[in-house]
Amino acid sequence: MKIISKKICMAKDIGIHRNMFGGILMAWIDEAAVAFATEYCSTPNMVTLKVGELLFKKPLKVGDHVRLYGDVEHLGNTSITIRVEVRRYSVYSGEETIVCTTSITFVRIDDDGSPTPIGESIRKRHFQPIEELVSA
């Protein structure tokens, strides 16, 4: 997985139980994942279709450094699904703890908002055929 965003949990992000508010974290995930998806697919025209189960494993507190990691889980004809891990990062030890996981699917759209193909050039750029890998 690749780092797709870094954040710091601030007092404005905290909910009533003194943990980071889940809705804020969900927004961070959506923002980081769509930025990754648009770059991967070479188009700004992506919209969120579906967010998978969000599993909140550990709380985040004020001052926590947060790293969001992502990787392509599936590339469809008009959609891309990104697997996301949110990790708390210790600046002292470099240790990372997974605090949240999910997957999020985006659809490429045209100017009218209709789904449009991602394009074969994107697949070719990111996926080498087995024959090319074996002969290299």
Backbone torsions as a table, in degrees:
resi	resn	phi	psi	omega
1	MET	NA	150.9	-178.9
2	LYS	-109.5	146.9	172.8
3	ILE	-68.6	125.2	179.4
4	ILE	-112.9	-10.2	176.6
5	SER	-170.3	155.0	174.1
6	LYS	-132.6	140.4	-179.6
7	LYS	-142.4	167.7	170.8
8	ILE	-126.0	129.9	178.5
9	CYS	-71.4	121.4	-176.7
10	MET	-110.1	166.8	-179.8
11	ALA	-56.9	-34.6	179.9
12	LYS	-67.5	-14.0	-178.2
13	ASP	-93.9	-0.6	-171.5
14	ILE	-92.3	138.5	177.5
15	GLY	-93.7	-168.2	-172.8
16	ILE	-70.8	-16.2	-179.8
17	HIS	-100.4	16.2	179.0
18	ARG	65.1	20.8	172.2
19	ASN	-112.5	163.2	176.5
20	MET	-60.0	136.6	178.9
21	PHE	-68.6	128.3	-176.7
22	GLY	-58.5	-34.3	179.9
23	GLY	-65.0	-35.2	176.5
24	ILE	-65.9	-45.5	179.5
25	LEU	-62.6	-39.1	177.6
26	MET	-61.1	-39.7	178.2
27	ALA	-66.1	-40.7	177.4
28	TRP	-60.5	-43.1	179.9
29	ILE	-62.2	-47.8	-179.4
30	ASP	-60.7	-45.6	-178.8
31	GLU	-63.5	-47.7	-178.8
32	ALA	-65.8	-42.4	-177.1
33	ALA	-68.9	-39.5	179.1
34	VAL	-69.6	-35.0	176.0
35	ALA	-62.5	-43.0	177.8
36	PHE	-63.8	-45.9	-177.9
37	ALA	-64.2	-42.4	-179.2
38	THR	-67.0	-37.6	177.3
39	GLU	-68.0	-44.3	-179.3
40	TYR	-60.4	-41.3	-176.1
41	CYS	-94.8	2.6	177.7
42	SER	54.7	44.1	176.7
43	THR	-154.8	141.2	174.8
44	PRO	-83.8	-4.9	-171.3
45	ASN	-91.1	65.6	178.7
46	MET	-124.3	140.3	176.0
47	VAL	-128.5	151.5	179.1
48	THR	-71.6	127.0	176.6
49	LEU	-99.8	-46.6	-173.1
50	LYS	-154.5	139.0	171.1
51	VAL	-110.6	127.5	178.4
52	GLY	-72.9	-174.2	178.7
53	GLU	-57.1	127.1	174.4
54	LEU	-93.8	118.1	-179.7
55	LEU	-108.0	107.1	179.2
56	PHE	-87.7	107.1	-173.6
57	LYS	-92.8	-33.7	-177.6
58	LYS	-142.4	151.5	177.6
59	PRO	-79.6	156.6	170.5
60	LEU	-111.6	143.7	-177.5
61	LYS	-120.8	166.8	176.9
62	VAL	-55.3	132.5	177.5
63	GLY	92.3	-11.5	178.6
64	ASP	-65.9	135.5	171.8
65	HIS	-85.3	134.3	-173.4
66	VAL	-124.3	131.3	175.5
67	ARG	-118.7	133.7	176.2
68	LEU	-108.2	127.1	-179.8
69	TYR	-112.4	146.9	178.3
70	GLY	-146.3	157.0	174.6
71	ASP	-155.8	154.6	-180.0
72	VAL	-74.6	123.0	177.1
73	GLU	-92.8	-36.3	-178.7
74	HIS	-156.4	138.7	174.1
75	LEU	-120.3	110.1	-179.8
76	GLY	-96.1	-166.6	-179.9
77	ASN	-68.5	-45.1	-179.6
78	THR	-121.6	-0.6	-173.7
79	SER	-130.7	161.4	175.3
80	ILE	-139.1	136.0	177.6
81	THR	-113.1	127.6	-178.8
82	ILE	-109.4	128.6	173.5
83	ARG	-86.8	130.2	-175.9
84	VAL	-124.0	134.9	169.8
85	GLU	-121.5	132.6	174.8
86	VAL	-106.3	128.3	-177.3
87	ARG	-127.3	138.6	170.3
88	ARG	-80.8	133.3	-176.4
89	TYR	-115.0	130.1	176.0
90	SER	-92.4	119.0	177.9
91	VAL	-70.9	-18.6	-179.7
92	TYR	-79.9	-43.5	-174.2
93	SER	-112.1	-15.4	-174.6
94	GLY	79.7	0.4	-179.8
95	GLU	-69.5	142.2	177.0
96	GLU	-120.9	139.2	177.6
97	THR	-123.5	126.3	178.3
98	ILE	-69.2	126.6	179.9
99	VAL	-111.9	-20.6	-178.2
100	CYS	-160.0	143.2	175.6
101	THR	-135.1	151.5	175.7
102	THR	-169.0	176.5	167.2
103	SER	-131.2	151.9	-176.2
104	ILE	-141.3	133.3	-176.2
105	THR	-110.3	133.7	177.7
106	PHE	-118.9	151.9	177.3
107	VAL	-119.9	135.8	174.2
108	ARG	-78.8	133.5	-178.3
109	ILE	-124.5	159.8	173.5
110	ASP	-93.6	-172.6	-177.4
111	ASP	-64.1	-22.1	178.8
112	ASP	-91.2	-1.3	-179.6
113	GLY	87.1	9.0	179.1
114	SER	-89.7	144.8	177.5
115	PRO	-57.9	141.3	179.1
116	THR	-138.0	145.9	-176.0
117	PRO	-58.6	145.4	178.2
118	ILE	-70.9	-37.6	175.3
119	GLY	111.1	141.0	-177.5
120	GLU	-67.3	-31.1	-179.1
121	SER	-62.1	-32.1	178.1
122	ILE	-67.4	-45.4	178.3
123	ARG	-60.3	-44.9	-179.1
124	LYS	-64.2	-36.2	-179.3
125	ARG	-68.3	-35.3	-173.7
126	HIS	-100.4	-21.5	-176.4
127	PHE	-125.5	114.7	175.2
128	GLN	-88.1	138.3	174.9
129	PRO	-62.4	151.2	-179.8
130	ILE	-53.1	-40.4	-178.2
131	GLU	-58.7	-40.2	179.9
132	GLU	-68.0	-37.8	-179.2
133	LEU	-68.9	-38.9	-177.9
134	VAL	-69.9	-39.5	-176.4
135	SER	-80.5	-10.6	-178.2
136	ALA	-73.6	NA	NA
